[in-house]
Amino acid sequence: MRKIDQLFAEYAESHQNHTNKTIHWICVPLIFWSILGFISLIPAPHFFVRYFGAISIVSLIAIFLVSVFYFRLSWRIALMMIVLMFLLEHLVYFVNAQFEHRSWIVFVAVFILSWIGQFYGHKIEGKKPSFLKDLQFLLIGPVWLLHFILKKIGIKY
């Protein structure tokens, strides 16, 4: 069995309840987005890309490092996550542009509320979150959701 399939199987053990899964479909992307938002606030040079917005060098480094982790699991998943991360970065830029020096409040609120939702889902499930066992599951959550989409449309990951 491939490593990615092993990780998905292990992650799925604590994500069987329908309500917990639904909560994860909402909260995991929001947590991922809010973390990208926090990273964007680290003082660093920014690159402006026409029709996209600005992205910081720190955000690019973070996307690169996360992508290396994903490439080690599946090149298809990694490429799709790179696209998704840049789309999320565009939304981060929009929030940063709209709220200027107060955008951190949006990221904190989304982060905290999403984690409350996650822990509530696991309370319903009756099982601890996977990342408490192994921190790499913090990066597996988003691709675990993506793999369901890929399966549904018939793309091998």
C-alpha positions in Angstrom: 0.0 0.0 0.0 1.3 3.5 -0.9 2.2 5.8 2.0 -0.6 8.3 1.0 -3.2 5.5 1.1 -1.9 4.4 4.5 -2.1 8.0 5.8 -5.6 8.4 4.4 -6.7 5.1 6.0 -5.3 6.1 9.4 -6.8 9.6 9.1 -10.2 8.1 8.2 -10.3 6.0 11.4 -11.2 9.1 13.4 -13.4 10.6 10.7 -16.3 8.1 10.3 -19.2 10.2 11.7 -21.2 12.1 9.0 -21.5 15.2 11.1 -17.8 15.2 11.9 -17.0 14.8 8.2 -19.3 17.7 7.3 -17.7 19.9 9.9 -14.3 19.0 8.4 -15.4 19.9 4.9 -16.0 23.4 6.2 -13.3 23.9 8.9 -10.2 22.2 7.4 -10.1 24.6 4.4 -10.8 27.6 6.7 -8.0 26.6 9.0 -5.6 26.1 6.1 -6.6 29.5 4.7 -6.2 31.3 8.0 -2.7 29.9 8.5 -1.8 31.2 5.0 -3.3 34.5 6.2 -1.1 34.5 9.3 2.0 33.7 7.2 1.1 36.6 4.9 1.4 39.0 7.8 5.0 38.2 8.5 7.0 41.3 7.5 8.7 40.4 4.3 9.1 41.6 0.7 6.0 41.1 -1.4 5.6 40.5 -5.1 2.8 42.0 -6.9 1.3 40.0 -9.7 -1.2 41.6 -12.0 -4.8 40.2 -11.7 -3.7 38.2 -8.6 -2.5 40.6 -6.0 0.5 40.5 -3.7 2.2 37.5 -2.2 5.1 37.6 0.3 8.4 35.8 -0.1 7.5 34.0 3.3 4.3 32.8 1.8 6.1 31.5 -1.3 8.6 29.6 0.9 5.7 28.1 3.0 3.9 27.0 -0.2 7.2 25.5 -1.4 7.8 23.6 1.8 4.2 22.2 2.0 4.4 21.3 -1.7 7.6 19.3 -1.1 5.7 17.3 1.6 2.8 16.7 -0.8 5.1 15.8 -3.8 6.6 13.0 -1.6 3.1 11.6 -1.3 1.6 12.2 -4.8 2.6 14.5 -7.6 -1.0 14.9 -8.7 -2.1 15.9 -5.3 0.9 18.3 -4.9 0.1 20.1 -8.2 -3.6 20.5 -7.3 -2.7 21.7 -3.8 -0.2 24.3 -5.3 -3.1 25.7 -7.4 -5.4 25.6 -4.4 -2.8 27.3 -2.2 -2.4 30.1 -4.7 -6.2 30.5 -4.9 -6.3 30.7 -1.1 -3.4 33.2 -1.2 -5.5 35.4 -3.6 -8.3 35.4 -1.0 -5.8 36.2 1.7 -4.6 39.2 -0.4 -8.2 40.3 -0.7 -8.7 40.2 3.1 -5.4 42.0 3.7 -6.4 44.7 1.2 -9.9 45.2 2.6 -9.0 45.2 6.3 -5.4 46.5 6.0 -3.9 46.4 9.5 -6.9 44.6 11.0 -6.8 41.6 8.8 -5.2 39.6 11.6 -8.5 39.8 13.5 -10.3 38.0 10.6 -7.6 35.3 10.5 -7.7 34.8 14.3 -11.5 34.6 14.3 -11.7 32.1 11.5 -8.9 30.1 13.0 -10.4 29.9 16.5 -14.0 29.3 15.3 -12.8 26.6 12.9 -10.8 24.8 15.6 -13.8 24.9 17.9 -15.8 23.3 15.1 -13.1 20.7 14.6 -13.0 19.7 18.3 -16.8 19.7 18.4 -16.9 17.3 15.5 -14.4 15.0 17.2 -16.5 15.2 20.4 -19.4 13.9 18.3 -17.2 11.3 16.7 -15.9 10.2 20.1 -12.3 10.0 18.8 -9.3 12.4 19.2 -8.1 14.3 16.2 -5.4 12.5 14.3 -2.8 15.3 14.6 -2.6 14.6 18.4 -1.0 11.3 17.4 1.2 12.7 14.6 1.5 16.3 13.5 1.8 15.4 9.8 -2.0 14.8 9.9 -2.4 18.6 10.0 -1.2 18.6 6.3 -3.1 15.3 5.5 -6.6 16.8 6.4 -6.7 19.1 3.3 -5.6 16.4 0.9 -7.8 13.8 2.5 -10.7 16.0 1.5 -9.3 16.6 -2.0 -8.9 12.9 -2.6 -12.7 12.4 -2.3 -13.2 15.0 -5.0 -10.7 13.4 -7.2 -12.3 9.9 -6.7 -15.7 11.3 -7.6 -14.5 12.8 -10.9 -12.4 9.8 -11.7 -8.8 11.2 -11.3 -6.2 9.0 -9.8 -4.2 10.6 -7.1 
